[in-house]
Amino acid sequence: MKCINKLKLIGTVSDYQLAFTSNKGAKKEKYYHITLNVPRLSDKSDTIPVTCSEKLLFDANLDIGRTICIDGKIYTHNFLSDGKSHLSVYAYAFDVSDISEETEINPRDRNIVELSGIICRDTHSRKTVKTYRSITDIMLSVERSYGRRDYIPCIAWGHNATLAGKRKVGDSIQLTGRFQSRTYHKKGFDNEFIAYEVSVIDLNVI
């Protein structure tokens, strides 16, 4: 099975800063972390972290409040903090372009994700407290180049949640959705935490 990992985001820049410098032989390449606010169909928006090479920014304006389009993939990596392993989930840009103020944008085109991969952890199904709607958490393993893999958390709702809940570790699925940010609280902590995941719109078993 050929794995798919495609991401398109259109949003406004709320912050950007130099992240790190990569040394490739005699050449040095700077990478930036961009915080992109992407409106939802509701009155809310998602705050998405984007990693981007400076090479892509020659034709894009990173001024705060500027609207840009990101084409790329969802990448992940594990890091240690307080002796525990944590999963970092972010957008990695392969192309960045400016969007003029006059451009009409279909709201549904602002946040598009396409993924295919293998379920790598037991799915977890539950019901929402207020509406009793079905939800299923999925951890999707998506192959990257050079033998690497990205482990992308996804959340399915309703019919898609029921379908996902019947899948087992090792099953292959393909989905479309949107890359979202979600705030939550941990027991014993006063501050809010942010989770990044794919909210599934359509799911198919391969």
C-alpha positions as CSV (number, residue, x, y, z in Angstrom):
1,M,0.0,0.0,0.0
2,K,1.3,3.4,-1.0
3,C,1.0,5.8,2.0
4,I,-0.5,9.2,1.5
5,N,0.3,12.3,3.6
6,K,-1.0,15.6,2.1
7,L,-1.9,18.8,3.9
8,K,-3.1,22.2,2.7
9,L,-3.6,25.1,5.1
10,I,-4.8,28.7,4.5
11,G,-4.6,31.0,7.5
12,T,-3.1,34.1,9.0
13,V,0.3,34.4,10.6
14,S,0.1,35.1,14.3
15,D,3.8,34.5,15.1
16,Y,7.0,33.3,13.6
17,Q,10.6,32.8,14.9
18,L,13.8,31.2,13.9
19,A,13.7,27.6,15.0
20,F,17.1,26.1,14.2
21,T,19.9,26.1,11.6
22,S,20.8,23.0,9.7
23,N,24.3,22.4,8.5
24,K,24.4,20.5,5.2
25,G,28.1,20.3,4.2
26,A,29.3,23.8,3.6
27,K,25.8,25.2,3.4
28,K,23.7,26.4,6.3
29,E,19.9,26.4,6.0
30,K,17.6,28.2,8.5
31,Y,14.2,26.9,9.5
32,Y,11.4,28.8,11.0
33,H,8.5,28.0,13.3
34,I,5.3,29.7,12.1
35,T,2.1,29.8,14.1
36,L,-0.9,29.8,11.7
37,N,-4.5,30.7,12.7
38,V,-6.8,28.7,10.4
39,P,-10.5,29.5,10.6
40,R,-13.1,26.7,11.0
41,L,-16.5,26.7,9.5
42,S,-17.7,27.8,12.9
43,D,-16.6,31.0,14.6
44,K,-13.6,29.2,16.1
45,S,-10.1,28.7,14.6
46,D,-7.2,26.3,14.9
47,T,-3.7,27.4,15.9
48,I,-1.4,25.2,13.9
49,P,2.4,25.0,14.3
50,V,4.3,25.0,10.9
51,T,8.0,24.3,10.3
52,C,9.4,25.9,7.2
53,S,12.7,26.3,5.4
54,E,13.8,29.9,4.7
55,K,14.2,28.8,1.0
56,L,10.4,28.8,0.7
57,L,9.9,32.3,2.1
58,F,11.4,34.3,-0.8
59,D,8.0,34.8,-2.4
60,A,5.9,34.8,0.8
61,N,5.4,37.6,3.3
62,L,5.5,36.5,7.0
63,D,4.2,39.8,8.4
64,I,1.9,39.2,11.4
65,G,-1.7,39.1,10.1
66,R,-0.7,38.1,6.6
67,T,-2.7,35.3,4.9
68,I,-0.6,32.6,3.5
69,C,-1.1,29.1,2.0
70,I,0.9,26.1,3.2
71,D,1.2,22.9,1.2
72,G,3.0,20.1,3.0
73,K,2.6,17.1,5.2
74,I,1.9,16.3,8.9
75,Y,5.1,15.2,10.6
76,T,5.7,13.9,14.1
77,H,8.7,13.2,16.4
78,N,9.1,12.0,20.0
79,F,11.0,14.0,22.6
80,L,11.8,13.6,26.2
81,S,10.5,16.0,28.9
82,D,10.5,15.3,32.7
83,G,11.8,11.8,32.0
84,K,8.7,11.0,29.8
85,S,8.3,10.6,26.0
86,H,6.0,13.0,24.3
87,L,4.8,13.2,20.7
88,S,5.2,16.4,18.8
89,V,2.7,16.8,15.9
90,Y,3.2,19.7,13.4
91,A,2.8,20.8,9.8
92,Y,5.9,20.7,7.6
93,A,5.8,23.0,4.6
94,F,6.9,22.1,1.1
95,D,5.5,25.2,-0.5
96,V,4.4,28.6,0.9
97,S,2.6,31.3,-1.0
98,D,0.9,34.6,-0.3
99,I,-2.9,35.0,-0.5
100,S,-4.0,38.5,-1.5
101,E,-6.8,40.2,0.4
102,E,-9.0,40.2,-2.8
103,T,-8.8,36.4,-3.1
104,E,-12.1,34.6,-2.4
105,I,-11.5,31.4,-0.4
106,N,-14.0,28.6,0.1
107,P,-14.0,28.0,3.9
108,R,-13.7,24.2,3.2
109,D,-10.5,24.7,1.3
110,R,-8.7,26.3,4.2
111,N,-7.8,23.0,6.0
112,I,-7.5,19.8,4.0
113,V,-5.8,16.6,5.1
114,E,-5.4,13.3,3.2
115,L,-3.8,10.3,4.9
116,S,-3.4,6.6,4.4
117,G,-1.6,4.3,6.7
118,I,-1.8,1.5,9.3
119,I,-3.5,1.5,12.6
120,C,-0.7,1.1,15.1
121,R,-2.5,1.2,18.4
122,D,-5.8,-0.2,19.7
123,T,-8.6,2.2,18.9
124,H,-10.4,3.8,21.8
125,S,-14.2,4.5,21.5
126,R,-16.4,6.5,23.8
127,K,-19.5,8.8,23.9
128,T,-19.7,12.5,24.4
129,V,-21.2,13.5,27.7
130,K,-23.7,16.0,26.5
131,T,-24.9,14.6,23.1
132,Y,-23.9,11.0,23.5
133,R,-22.2,11.1,20.1
134,S,-19.7,8.3,19.2
135,I,-16.0,9.2,19.2
136,T,-13.1,6.9,18.3
137,D,-9.4,7.8,18.8
138,I,-7.0,6.4,16.1
139,M,-3.2,6.4,16.0
140,L,-2.2,6.1,12.4
141,S,1.3,5.1,11.3
142,V,2.2,6.8,7.9
143,E,5.3,5.8,6.1
144,R,7.8,8.6,5.3
145,S,10.9,8.5,3.1
146,Y,14.1,6.8,4.2
147,G,12.3,4.2,6.3
148,R,10.9,6.7,8.8
149,R,7.3,6.8,9.9
150,D,5.0,9.4,11.4
151,Y,2.5,8.5,14.1
152,I,-0.5,10.8,13.6
153,P,-3.4,11.0,16.2
154,C,-6.8,11.1,14.6
155,I,-10.3,11.4,16.0
156,A,-13.4,10.1,14.2
157,W,-17.1,11.0,14.9
158,G,-20.5,9.3,14.4
159,H,-20.5,6.8,11.6
160,N,-16.8,7.1,11.0
161,A,-16.2,6.4,14.8
162,T,-18.3,3.3,14.6
163,L,-16.3,2.1,11.6
164,A,-13.0,2.9,13.1
165,G,-13.9,1.2,16.4
166,K,-14.2,-2.1,14.5
167,R,-10.7,-1.9,13.1
168,K,-7.7,-3.7,14.7
169,V,-4.0,-3.0,14.9
170,G,-2.4,-3.6,11.5
171,D,-5.5,-2.7,9.5
172,S,-5.0,-0.2,6.7
173,I,-7.3,2.8,6.3
174,Q,-7.5,6.0,4.2
175,L,-9.1,9.2,5.4
176,T,-9.7,12.8,4.7
177,G,-10.2,15.5,7.4
178,R,-8.7,18.6,8.9
179,F,-5.7,19.3,11.1
180,Q,-7.0,20.8,14.4
181,S,-5.8,22.1,17.7
182,R,-7.6,21.3,20.9
183,T,-7.1,22.6,24.4
184,Y,-7.5,20.3,27.4
185,H,-6.7,20.0,31.1
186,K,-4.6,17.4,32.9
187,K,-5.5,16.2,36.3
188,G,-3.2,18.0,38.9
189,F,-2.3,20.8,36.5
190,D,-3.8,24.3,36.4
191,N,-2.6,25.3,33.0
192,E,-4.1,24.3,29.6
193,F,-2.4,22.0,27.2
194,I,-2.8,21.9,23.4
195,A,-3.3,18.7,21.4
196,Y,-2.9,18.5,17.6
197,E,-4.8,15.8,15.7
198,V,-6.7,15.1,12.5
199,S,-10.5,15.4,12.8
200,V,-11.8,12.8,10.4
201,I,-14.4,13.8,7.8
202,D,-14.4,10.6,5.7
203,L,-12.8,7.2,6.4
204,N,-12.4,4.1,4.2
205,V,-11.0,0.7,5.0
206,I,-8.3,-0.4,2.4
